[in-house]
Amino acid sequence: MAFQMAIIIALGVFAGMKLDEHFGNETAYLTALCALIALPIAFYVSLKDLL
């Protein structure tokens, strides 16, 4: 379950980094945003598997 959460969050960070790179952002706004979006998704998936 921890690996599953880590993978989901890592995918969110990776997607954000690619978006920042694509749009040419100097600061990592989209990386932070995608990571924050990935957190509740990871918690939801973990809780769904737990219950």
C-alpha positions as CSV (number, residue, x, y, z in Angstrom):
1,M,0.0,0.0,0.0
2,A,2.9,2.4,0.8
3,F,4.5,1.6,-2.6
4,Q,1.2,2.3,-4.3
5,M,0.9,5.7,-2.6
6,A,4.6,6.5,-3.5
7,I,4.1,5.6,-7.1
8,I,0.9,7.7,-7.4
9,I,2.6,10.7,-5.8
10,A,5.8,10.2,-7.9
11,L,3.7,10.1,-11.1
12,G,2.1,13.4,-10.1
13,V,5.4,15.0,-9.5
14,F,6.8,13.6,-12.8
15,A,3.8,14.9,-14.7
16,G,4.2,18.3,-13.1
17,M,7.8,18.4,-14.0
18,K,7.1,17.6,-17.6
19,L,4.3,20.3,-17.7
20,D,6.7,22.9,-16.2
21,E,9.3,21.9,-18.8
22,H,6.8,22.1,-21.6
23,F,5.5,25.5,-20.7
24,G,8.9,26.8,-19.8
25,N,8.1,27.7,-16.2
26,E,11.2,28.8,-14.2
27,T,9.5,28.0,-10.9
28,A,7.8,24.6,-10.2
29,Y,4.2,25.8,-9.9
30,L,2.8,22.9,-11.9
31,T,5.0,20.4,-10.1
32,A,3.6,21.5,-6.8
33,L,0.1,21.6,-8.1
34,C,0.2,18.1,-9.5
35,A,1.8,16.7,-6.3
36,L,-1.0,18.3,-4.3
37,I,-3.6,16.8,-6.6
38,A,-1.9,13.4,-6.4
39,L,-2.0,13.3,-2.6
40,P,-5.8,13.0,-2.2
41,I,-5.8,10.5,-5.0
42,A,-3.2,8.4,-3.3
43,F,-5.1,8.5,0.0
44,Y,-8.4,7.6,-1.7
45,V,-6.9,4.6,-3.5
46,S,-5.2,3.4,-0.2
47,L,-8.4,3.8,1.8
48,K,-10.4,2.0,-0.9
49,D,-8.0,-0.9,-0.8
50,L,-8.0,-0.9,3.0
51,L,-11.8,-1.0,3.4
